[in-house]
Amino acid sequence: MQATIVEAVNDALHTEMAADDDVVVFGEDVAESGGVFRATDELLEEFGADRVVDTPLSEIAIVGAATGLAMYGKRPVAEIQFSGFLPPAFDQLVTNASRIRWRTRGELTAPMVVRMPYGAGVRALEHHSESMEGAYAHIPGLKVVAPSTPHDTKGLLLASIRDPDPVLFMEPKRIYRSFREDVPEGDYEVPLGEAAVRREGEDVTVVSWGSMMPATLEAVEELDADAEVVDLRTISPLDTETVVESVKKTGRAVVVHEGPRSNGVGGDVVARINDEALMYLEAPVERVTGFDTPVPLLSMEDYYFPHPPRILDAIENALAV
């Protein structure tokens, strides 16, 4: 079938809830209205009010309930309406969900998914547009996933729900409905922790993920050079091997992400390249990122994004050395 990213989310939830009675979905407005982006549309009608639940406006309660349910046999999929609303629940992720396996020496685990649309580009209000994967990738025991295509969205979400540990599933709302592609019906998984090479090339490696992947692919089409594009797909654990092997082949690298530059995931990618492929580099690794500011409101968002011209400039700088 042809599907958008948000339709792929919905299809994955329908698929897994039909297959496993322990999967429960809850969050703000996910039941009666089908979610603010309609990602949970028609789940209530198909699976009933015991498994699809509207919650109070309390993110710490949503993630805390998911942690408790997961520890005692359920497979909760909790929705945080926008990624900027998750910080109140940071304590539950850090203190409980991510370390319950370690704390109990493996006696208990927390197989749960926290879904949330992230990123700017839809002219939303404050706390609606953050791209904070760097903060959450720093938590040991928590997997962080950021798909960029409908096919990968469904497969990664199914793999995340079945994973034995907590997964933060970051959905790029800027491209929720921007394009369609073939998405297999029924069951399939895209493995967590494996990057994808979206475009093969010989001259420069461009690494990105999530909402920035379409802009990255658009930028490399303007190049005279032959760029290889790597989509991380999973931020934590990060597929270092695929990135390093690509850089060893091309000798140059550019990392693109939407979040702030300082302490972002891009810096970690650069460090891994320097650790394992330094002697193969023919130029310093370039980074194209958001700025170290809150995401500006409304039309000013356009100045914040790593748009294709900014990405293209960085690639050309890497190639010019």
Number of C-alpha atoms within 10 A of each C-alpha: 9 14 20 21 28 25 23 28 27 21 26 24 24 18 17 20 20 13 11 12 12 16 21 23 27 26 25 22 19 27 24 17 16 20 19 13 16 16 22 26 21 19 23 20 12 13 16 12 16 10 18 25 20 18 17 11 14 16 23 18 16 23 30 19 16 27 27 17 18 25 20 12 14 19 26 26 28 28 27 24 22 20 22 19 19 22 16 13 17 17 14 20 24 17 11 17 26 23 22 21 18 12 12 10 10 10 10 18 24 29 26 30 29 25 22 21 26 27 30 26 21 15 16 16 12 13 16 20 27 20 24 20 25 21 13 18 21 14 17 12 21 22 25 27 28 26 26 23 27 25 23 22 32 31 22 26 31 22 19 27 23 19 18 16 23 28 29 24 27 27 25 26 22 18 22 22 15 11 12 17 14 12 22 15 13 11 13 18 16 17 17 23 18 18 22 16 18 14 15 14 17 16 18 27 31 30 28 28 27 27 26 25 25 17 19 27 19 15 19 22 13 11 12 8 15 16 23 23 27 23 26 28 29 25 27 25 18 22 19 16 14 16 27 23 15 26 28 20 17 20 24 25 31 26 25 26 25 26 29 23 19 13 12 21 26 25 17 13 23 21 14 16 24 16 11 16 19 19 11 16 17 16 15 17 25 22 22 24 24 22 16 13 10 15 26 17 17 14 12 12 16 14 12 21 22 22 21 19 14 16 26 22 14 21 27 17 15 21 17 8 9
